[in-house]
Amino acid sequence: QVQLQESGGDSVQSGGSLRLSCAASGYTHSSYCMGWVRQAPGKEREGVAAINSDGWASYADSVKDRFTISQDNAIHTLYLQMNSLKPEDTAMYYCAADDVTDSRSRCYVDGIYAYNYWGQGTQVTVSS
């Protein structure tokens, strides 16, 4: 059974940085898409970043050039480095994953919502 566990959420001031982690267990498929989705109170979910097993990544325009998604396949962990944080980045951040047939399949942020596996979320709060 696949389990995803996020960590790293915190409260920071505007302009600060955080790194979120997502530890995956029980995942045996070698080709996958993984990503981060966030949801603020009263707002719709927003796909933030996605990456495939080959390392190809995509980003939402709202976080491009500030956030970086990466992975450490050796320890089955996904990361989201968030720099230059803004109050509008405040949200619950969720890690998600899904199997794909080809490791070269490109993973886009607007496809994250259909992923099969989800974590419980980690809260990020950015104050001005």
C-alpha positions in Angstrom: 0.0 0.0 0.0 1.4 3.4 -1.0 1.7 6.0 1.7 2.8 9.6 1.3 3.8 11.6 4.3 4.5 15.3 4.0 6.7 17.4 6.4 8.4 20.7 6.6 5.4 23.1 6.8 5.9 26.0 9.1 5.1 29.7 9.7 7.5 32.1 8.1 7.7 35.8 7.2 7.3 37.1 3.7 10.5 36.7 1.7 11.5 33.6 3.7 12.1 30.0 2.5 10.9 26.6 3.4 11.6 23.1 2.1 8.7 20.6 2.1 9.4 16.9 2.0 7.2 14.0 1.0 8.3 10.5 2.0 6.9 7.7 -0.1 6.6 4.2 1.2 5.2 1.0 -0.4 5.8 2.5 -3.9 7.3 -0.1 -6.3 6.4 1.3 -9.7 9.5 2.6 -11.5 7.6 5.1 -13.7 5.5 7.7 -12.0 4.4 11.3 -11.7 4.6 13.1 -8.4 3.5 16.6 -7.5 2.4 19.2 -5.0 -1.1 20.7 -4.7 -2.0 23.5 -2.3 -5.3 24.7 -1.0 -6.0 27.8 1.0 -9.2 28.3 3.0 -12.1 29.3 0.8 -10.1 28.8 -2.4 -9.9 26.0 -5.0 -7.0 23.6 -5.1 -4.0 24.7 -7.1 -1.5 22.4 -8.7 1.9 23.9 -7.8 4.6 21.6 -9.3 5.0 18.2 -10.8 7.8 15.9 -11.8 8.2 12.6 -13.6 10.5 9.7 -12.7 13.1 11.0 -15.2 13.2 14.4 -13.5 11.2 16.5 -16.0 9.3 19.2 -14.0 6.5 21.6 -14.6 5.3 24.6 -12.5 2.3 26.8 -12.0 2.9 30.3 -13.2 2.3 31.6 -9.7 5.4 29.8 -8.3 7.7 29.7 -11.3 11.2 31.0 -10.6 10.5 30.8 -6.8 9.7 27.1 -6.2 11.8 24.1 -7.2 10.5 20.5 -7.2 13.1 17.7 -6.9 13.3 14.1 -5.8 15.8 11.7 -4.2 15.0 8.3 -5.7 17.4 6.5 -3.4 15.2 7.4 -0.4 11.9 7.7 -2.2 11.4 11.3 -1.2 10.0 14.3 -3.0 10.9 17.9 -2.2 9.5 21.3 -2.8 12.0 24.2 -2.2 10.1 27.4 -1.7 11.9 30.7 -1.8 10.7 34.3 -1.8 7.5 33.2 0.0 4.5 35.5 -0.2 1.4 35.7 2.0 -0.6 34.3 -0.9 1.5 31.1 -0.7 -0.3 30.4 2.6 -2.1 27.1 2.2 -2.2 23.4 3.1 0.3 21.6 0.8 -0.4 18.1 -0.3 1.9 15.6 -2.0 0.4 13.3 -4.6 1.6 10.5 -6.9 0.4 8.2 -9.7 1.8 5.5 -11.9 2.5 6.1 -15.5 3.5 3.6 -18.3 6.6 5.5 -19.5 9.2 7.2 -17.4 9.4 9.9 -20.1 5.7 10.8 -19.7 5.5 14.5 -19.0 3.7 15.4 -15.8 1.8 18.7 -15.8 0.5 20.5 -12.8 -3.1 20.5 -14.0 -3.0 16.7 -14.1 -2.2 16.3 -10.4 -5.8 16.3 -9.3 -6.4 12.9 -10.9 -3.5 11.2 -9.1 -4.3 8.1 -7.1 -2.2 8.6 -4.0 -2.3 11.5 -1.6 -0.7 12.6 1.6 -2.4 14.2 4.6 -0.9 17.7 4.0 1.4 20.1 5.7 0.5 23.7 6.6 2.5 26.6 5.3 1.7 30.1 6.7 3.5 33.2 5.4 3.0 36.4 7.3 3.5 39.9 5.8 
